[in-house]
Amino acid sequence: MIKPQMIAAVVIHALIALSFLGDPEYSFLFYFVAAIVLANVIGILLIVSDKKTLGAKVFLISSAVMVPIGLIGAFGARKILDEEKKKTFYNN
């Protein structure tokens, strides 16, 4: 299950990327942040496709690049990793 913090982070990152789109002087920042948004979306798709640990790690790493705003998504991804550890612990 995708955490609300992760959705909020993707939306915020996308808005930040779009804010750089209008100014040609900062177009490189658009591409940089857009790559982070793409990595976030890939992480979410992996989580949805039942590869939760890998998806959460991808999302966590890509969100960590956007400190301090990225910490919102990183907390959500961390919750998923913690839940997976608990499941593994209790199932063994």
Backbone as ProteinMPNN parsed JSONL, in Angstrom:
{"seq_chain_A": "MIKPQMIAAVVIHALIALSFLGDPEYSFLFYFVAAIVLANVIGILLIVSDKKTLGAKVFLISSAVMVPIGLIGAFGARKILDEEKKKTFYNN", "coords_chain_A": {"N_chain_A": [[0.826, -1.177, 0.0], [0.517, 2.189, -0.821], [1.831, 4.965, 0.814], [0.383, 8.003, 2.115], [2.216, 10.105, 2.385], [4.028, 9.609, 0.39], [2.61, 10.06, -1.978], [2.095, 12.78, -1.639], [4.724, 13.729, -1.741], [5.479, 13.127, -4.403], [3.725, 14.773, -5.81], [4.524, 17.317, -4.879], [7.21, 17.33, -5.762], [6.781, 17.192, -8.526], [5.469, 19.63, -8.953], [7.525, 21.371, -8.259], [9.342, 20.755, -10.294], [7.86, 21.617, -12.521], [7.808, 24.325, -11.965], [10.321, 25.181, -12.685], [10.259, 24.956, -15.371], [9.352, 27.158, -16.843], [11.389, 29.067, -16.997], [14.078, 29.622, -19.013], [16.701, 29.863, -18.162], [17.01, 28.23, -15.981], [16.518, 25.683, -16.877], [17.925, 23.291, -16.729], [17.55, 22.493, -14.119], [14.907, 21.727, -14.2], [15.072, 19.322, -15.681], [16.647, 17.813, -13.943], [15.045, 17.614, -11.582], [12.823, 16.455, -12.759], [13.829, 13.951, -13.4], [14.065, 12.893, -10.861], [11.366, 12.822, -10.131], [10.509, 10.932, -11.988], [11.94, 8.678, -11.074], [10.689, 8.432, -8.59], [8.079, 7.769, -9.405], [8.596, 5.331, -10.67], [9.402, 3.877, -8.424], [6.953, 3.83, -7.009], [5.398, 2.36, -8.815], [6.729, -0.088, -8.685], [6.18, -0.774, -6.039], [3.409, -1.081, -6.166], [3.313, -3.233, -7.902], [3.918, -5.351, -6.292], [6.565, -5.553, -5.494], [7.606, -4.515, -3.053], [9.752, -3.882, -1.281], [11.967, -3.265, -2.963], [10.818, -1.182, -4.474], [10.246, 0.7, -2.452], [12.827, 1.282, -1.602], [13.924, 2.446, -3.936], [12.268, 4.691, -4.12], [12.881, 5.922, -1.679], [15.632, 6.561, -1.936], [15.576, 8.262, -4.184], [13.983, 10.309, -3.202], [15.5, 11.282, -1.121], [17.373, 12.868, -2.306], [16.165, 15.294, -2.658], [16.322, 17.024, -0.355], [15.107, 19.472, 1.842], [12.485, 18.844, 1.259], [12.112, 16.319, 0.146], [12.144, 14.614, 2.288], [9.601, 14.123, 3.2], [8.461, 12.176, 1.466], [10.406, 10.246, 1.867], [9.968, 9.43, 4.49], [7.514, 8.126, 4.201], [8.244, 6.004, 2.488], [10.02, 4.722, 4.161], [8.31, 3.761, 6.125], [7.0, 1.733, 4.72], [9.137, -0.041, 4.291], [9.66, -0.733, 6.959], [7.251, -2.048, 7.613], [7.433, -4.272, 5.918], [9.665, -5.558, 7.019], [8.611, -6.261, 9.514], [6.601, -8.06, 8.73], [8.162, -10.111, 7.629], [9.592, -10.874, 9.899], [7.551, -11.771, 11.66], [6.45, -13.846, 10.194], [8.344, -15.808, 10.175]], "CA_chain_A": [[0.0, 0.0, 0.0], [1.281, 3.427, -0.941], [1.576, 5.875, 1.923], [0.002, 9.354, 1.676], [3.402, 10.953, 2.303], [4.675, 9.365, -0.897], [1.827, 10.773, -2.984], [2.361, 14.205, -1.423], [6.079, 14.016, -2.213], [5.49, 13.117, -5.871], [3.03, 15.985, -6.26], [5.395, 18.46, -4.593], [8.359, 17.267, -6.671], [6.306, 17.538, -9.871], [5.235, 21.076, -8.972], [8.843, 22.02, -8.282], [9.871, 20.582, -11.656], [7.109, 22.502, -13.417], [8.163, 25.719, -11.693], [11.559, 25.474, -13.404], [10.026, 24.813, -16.808], [9.095, 28.446, -17.48], [12.579, 29.913, -17.096], [15.128, 28.902, -19.757], [17.97, 29.92, -17.444], [17.038, 27.139, -15.012], [15.926, 24.483, -17.488], [18.642, 22.1, -16.267], [16.921, 22.063, -12.871], [13.694, 20.998, -14.57], [15.447, 17.953, -16.044], [17.139, 17.154, -12.733], [13.905, 17.29, -10.724], [11.968, 15.528, -13.513], [14.42, 12.616, -13.242], [13.694, 12.447, -9.513], [9.941, 12.475, -10.196], [10.433, 9.666, -12.715], [12.382, 7.624, -10.155], [9.614, 8.266, -7.603], [6.976, 7.045, -10.053], [9.059, 3.946, -10.834], [9.315, 3.272, -7.095], [5.542, 3.565, -6.71], [4.96, 1.252, -9.671], [7.292, -1.318, -8.123], [5.424, -1.088, -4.825], [2.093, -1.565, -6.59], [3.488, -4.534, -8.55], [4.265, -6.301, -5.235], [7.998, -5.552, -5.19], [7.533, -3.402, -2.109], [11.051, -3.511, -0.726], [12.737, -2.591, -4.009], [10.152, 0.076, -4.791], [10.434, 1.635, -1.345], [14.225, 1.723, -1.619], [14.071, 3.377, -5.063], [11.588, 5.928, -3.734], [13.633, 6.509, -0.575], [16.872, 7.145, -2.453], [15.284, 9.403, -5.053], [13.445, 11.394, -2.382], [16.565, 11.819, -0.274], [18.096, 13.877, -3.082], [15.426, 16.553, -2.578], [16.248, 17.466, 1.043], [14.302, 18.899, 2.902], [11.151, 18.464, 0.781], [12.092, 14.887, -0.116], [12.0, 13.84, 3.521], [8.195, 13.714, 3.323], [8.345, 10.889, 0.784], [11.326, 9.289, 2.47], [9.298, 8.868, 5.669], [6.514, 7.169, 3.722], [8.944, 4.818, 1.995], [10.591, 4.047, 5.328], [7.215, 3.024, 6.769], [6.783, 0.503, 3.952], [10.243, -0.948, 4.599], [9.444, -1.244, 8.316], [6.154, -3.022, 7.566], [7.933, -5.498, 5.29], [10.516, -6.23, 8.006], [7.736, -6.866, 10.52], [5.964, -9.226, 8.119], [9.177, -11.154, 7.524], [9.905, -11.326, 11.252], [6.43, -12.519, 12.236], [6.167, -15.042, 9.393], [9.397, -16.818, 10.36]], "C_chain_A": [[0.876, 1.25, 0.0], [0.862, 4.379, 0.173], [1.235, 7.273, 1.394], [1.192, 10.305, 1.55], [4.088, 10.804, 0.947], [3.934, 10.093, -2.016], [2.081, 12.272, -2.867], [3.736, 14.584, -1.959], [6.137, 14.062, -3.736], [4.833, 14.382, -6.409], [3.911, 17.215, -6.043], [6.591, 18.474, -5.533], [7.952, 17.653, -8.089], [6.046, 19.035, -9.981], [6.546, 21.853, -8.99], [9.443, 21.923, -9.678], [9.169, 21.526, -12.621], [7.44, 23.969, -13.183], [9.449, 26.12, -12.413], [11.372, 25.465, -14.915], [9.888, 26.158, -17.512], [10.324, 29.299, -17.705], [13.697, 29.163, -17.808], [16.484, 28.896, -19.045], [18.129, 28.748, -16.474], [16.469, 25.842, -15.576], [16.641, 23.2, -17.044], [18.049, 21.586, -14.956], [15.615, 21.327, -13.134], [14.037, 19.547, -14.871], [15.932, 17.162, -14.83], [15.976, 16.704, -11.849], [12.957, 16.323, -11.436], [12.51, 14.101, -13.42], [14.082, 12.041, -11.861], [12.23, 12.029, -9.478], [9.77, 11.136, -10.909], [10.862, 8.498, -11.825], [11.332, 7.369, -9.072], [8.464, 7.455, -8.179], [7.355, 5.582, -10.269], [8.993, 3.214, -9.496], [7.886, 2.928, -6.716], [5.026, 2.402, -7.542], [5.502, -0.084, -9.173], [6.538, -1.739, -6.864], [4.07, -1.682, -5.19], [2.196, -2.954, -7.213], [4.039, -5.593, -7.593], [5.768, -6.509, -5.056], [8.227, -4.391, -4.225], [8.89, -2.95, -1.61], [11.881, -2.751, -1.749], [12.131, -1.231, -4.331], [10.338, 1.122, -3.71], [11.869, 2.15, -1.301], [14.478, 2.713, -2.748], [13.458, 4.722, -4.697], [12.374, 6.653, -2.648], [14.886, 7.215, -1.075], [16.581, 8.366, -3.312], [14.708, 10.572, -4.263], [14.529, 12.043, -1.532], [17.369, 12.898, -0.989], [17.461, 15.252, -2.903], [15.255, 17.031, -1.132], [15.971, 18.962, 1.049], [12.936, 18.404, 2.434], [11.054, 16.951, 0.586], [11.92, 14.032, 1.123], [10.564, 13.379, 3.737], [8.016, 12.329, 2.701], [9.239, 9.829, 1.387], [10.708, 8.649, 3.714], [8.251, 7.84, 5.261], [7.149, 5.881, 3.236], [9.528, 4.02, 3.157], [9.523, 3.237, 6.071], [6.944, 1.709, 6.045], [7.885, -0.506, 4.248], [10.086, -1.549, 5.999], [8.335, -2.292, 8.351], [6.608, -4.343, 6.959], [8.841, -6.27, 6.242], [9.676, -6.924, 9.073], [7.058, -8.113, 9.972], [6.935, -10.391, 8.05], [9.484, -11.734, 8.904], [8.794, -12.203, 11.816], [6.107, -13.793, 11.467], [7.22, -16.128, 9.574], [9.311, -17.46, 11.687]], "O_chain_A": [[1.856, 1.338, 0.74], [-0.327, 4.565, 0.431], [1.738, 7.681, 0.347], [1.184, 11.206, 0.711], [4.659, 11.761, 0.423], [4.56, 10.677, -2.9], [2.26, 12.956, -3.875], [3.896, 15.644, -2.564], [6.779, 14.947, -4.301], [5.33, 14.99, -7.356], [4.027, 18.06, -6.931], [6.951, 19.53, -6.052], [8.688, 18.359, -8.777], [6.37, 19.644, -11.001], [6.657, 22.877, -9.664], [9.993, 22.899, -10.188], [9.819, 22.165, -13.45], [7.36, 24.775, -14.11], [9.636, 27.297, -12.718], [12.246, 25.922, -15.652], [10.274, 26.281, -18.674], [10.291, 30.192, -18.552], [14.215, 28.178, -17.281], [17.316, 28.025, -19.298], [19.248, 28.325, -16.181], [15.99, 24.995, -14.822], [16.023, 22.138, -16.989], [18.045, 20.38, -14.708], [15.25, 20.414, -12.393], [13.372, 18.637, -14.376], [15.652, 15.969, -14.712], [15.927, 15.552, -11.419], [12.352, 15.466, -10.792], [11.734, 13.147, -13.366], [13.844, 10.841, -11.723], [11.883, 11.013, -8.875], [8.974, 10.3, -10.48], [10.22, 7.449, -11.824], [11.108, 6.224, -8.68], [7.936, 6.559, -7.52], [6.528, 4.692, -10.072], [8.573, 2.058, -9.442], [7.628, 1.858, -6.165], [4.297, 1.549, -7.034], [4.808, -1.098, -9.234], [6.289, -2.926, -6.652], [3.636, -2.668, -4.595], [1.281, -3.765, -7.075], [4.565, -6.614, -8.033], [6.193, -7.533, -4.523], [8.933, -3.429, -4.529], [9.149, -1.749, -1.526], [12.441, -1.701, -1.433], [12.851, -0.24, -4.448], [10.562, 2.296, -4.007], [12.101, 3.32, -0.998], [15.169, 3.713, -2.55], [14.059, 5.769, -4.936], [12.514, 7.875, -2.698], [15.165, 8.346, -0.677], [17.255, 9.389, -3.19], [14.931, 11.724, -4.632], [14.467, 13.241, -1.259], [17.98, 13.749, -0.342], [18.151, 16.268, -2.988], [14.151, 17.403, -0.733], [16.602, 19.672, 0.267], [12.293, 17.624, 3.136], [10.001, 16.368, 0.842], [11.585, 12.852, 1.023], [10.331, 12.359, 4.385], [7.481, 11.421, 3.336], [8.883, 8.651, 1.419], [10.904, 7.459, 3.962], [8.117, 6.799, 5.905], [6.659, 4.791, 3.532], [9.529, 2.789, 3.135], [9.806, 2.154, 6.583], [6.688, 0.688, 6.683], [7.609, -1.691, 4.434], [10.348, -2.735, 6.2], [8.459, -3.307, 9.036], [6.217, -5.412, 7.428], [8.798, -7.5, 6.275], [9.988, -8.04, 9.488], [6.95, -9.118, 10.675], [6.58, -11.525, 8.371], [9.62, -12.948, 9.054], [9.064, -13.26, 12.385], [5.544, -14.728, 12.036], [7.0, -17.266, 9.16], [10.121, -18.331, 12.006]]}, "name": "protein", "num_of_chains": 1, "seq": "MIKPQMIAAVVIHALIALSFLGDPEYSFLFYFVAAIVLANVIGILLIVSDKKTLGAKVFLISSAVMVPIGLIGAFGARKILDEEKKKTFYNN"}
